[in-house]
Amino acid sequence: MTGKSEKSGQRLLKKIRKELGKEDHQFITTDEFTNYSGISKEVIAEYLMD
């Protein structure tokens, strides 16, 4: 979706978790991801449904 490698995606999720005060084992919601990334919910939903 972002054109980045899996490792880059993992680093991005870790950075988002840190900014949100979440622990490593906690999930990131689509709302949290869209707020951080600026990617719309519609684009995320289309990607997840494919």
Phi, psi and omega per residue, in radians:
M1 nan -0.798 -3.125
T2 -1.607 -0.165 -3.098
G3 1.388 0.159 -3.124
K4 -1.717 2.873 3.100
S5 -1.280 2.897 3.102
E6 -1.043 -0.723 3.134
K7 -1.098 -0.698 3.090
S8 -1.111 -0.681 3.082
G9 -1.096 -0.693 3.111
Q10 -1.131 -0.729 3.105
R11 -1.118 -0.695 3.116
L12 -1.094 -0.796 3.121
L13 -1.093 -0.668 3.113
K14 -1.108 -0.727 3.130
K15 -1.124 -0.737 3.117
I16 -1.107 -0.796 3.114
R17 -1.008 -0.765 -3.130
K18 -1.075 -0.796 -3.136
E19 -1.134 -0.518 -3.134
L20 -1.563 -0.081 -3.135
G21 1.308 0.475 3.141
K22 -1.688 2.744 3.088
E23 -1.493 2.868 -3.066
D24 -1.001 -0.565 -3.072
H25 -1.486 -0.125 -3.103
Q26 -1.479 2.540 -3.118
F27 -1.426 2.787 3.030
I28 -1.848 2.286 3.112
T29 -1.413 2.857 3.091
T30 -1.110 -0.626 3.095
D31 -1.072 -0.773 3.136
E32 -1.112 -0.722 3.132
F33 -1.156 -0.772 -3.136
T34 -1.148 -0.671 3.098
N35 -1.101 -0.689 -3.108
Y36 -1.302 -0.815 -2.997
S37 -1.470 -0.444 -3.057
G38 1.441 0.032 3.081
I39 -1.409 2.327 -3.061
S40 -1.193 2.710 3.095
K41 -1.042 -0.615 -3.127
E42 -1.110 -0.756 3.125
V43 -1.141 -0.745 3.109
I44 -1.071 -0.806 -3.126
A45 -1.071 -0.753 3.104
E46 -1.052 -0.772 -3.134
Y47 -1.107 -0.748 -3.090
L48 -1.237 -0.474 -3.111
M49 -1.437 -0.324 -3.135
D50 -1.303 nan nan
